[in-house]
């Protein structure tokens, strides 16, 4: 039975959030057995919620049937230990179909992704989000990112119109606009840092009251990701500084080499630690041999801080 909104919000507001990659075999097909093992491994570490089939999980490239299998495997593997949240998005009919699959699988909440491609006016984005929220019984976190960015005014309007909206995940890195949303909407919603490699701006998030963020690097350095988060929350600036310099800044510099590396490098990192999830699907590409070697060195340097 899905968890209550209060329990989900408590998990979202205090603790590190993990976003597993989606396992693929050598033919690029979903691999359920290793995915189940991956989710169980995630939950064995100190995480407060697991977001499956998200951006790091290549939601954009999954079929409805693959999504169905992913959410079923994830719910079974987590077995109620922490909230399991899955994505919905694309067109309104697609998003409603994803939401229904998630409901039937026992998913606890949804992460509503931006719509596909087109530039969107504020009133159109509001209508898009409201239509999906109105057609699911699940709590929903709105991913404020890319072509789906809502202003403080429209986030407030959406929160007033949809009781099942429980949170905003920021994907903009725009502290001014995020702070305006927080000060306008207040504690009606939970707020999550969700910019790529969110650790790099986690201090800024924390300064405006955003206590949690999604950690993609948790996929291959969970101990390091947890140490960073706990050090940040404890005010241990010396450890935060060491990890930023040894690991996160070089990783972000490598990530910036090519579009899509925010996902591709995560799968490469998983391979490097012996937990391969296969390759990314096109249109993404895997890093080359030189970049993979650089990633290996970055991991080694980060682990030296542990």
Secondary structure, DSSP 8 states (H G I E B T S, - for coil): ----HHHHHHHHHSS-EE-----B-TTS-B-HHHHHHHHHHHHHSS-SEEEESSTTTTGGG--HHHHHHHHHHHHHHHTTSSEEEEEE-SSHHHHHHHHHHHHHHT--EEEE---SSS---HHHHHHHHHHHHTT-SSEEEEEE-GGG---HHHHHHHHHH-TTEEEEEE-S--HHHHHHHHHHHGGGSEEEE-STTGGGGHHHHHHTT--EEEESGGGT-HHHHHHHHHHHHHT-HHHHHHHIIIIIHHHHHHHTTSTTHHHHHHHHHHHHTT-------TTS----HHHHHHHHHHHHHHHTT-
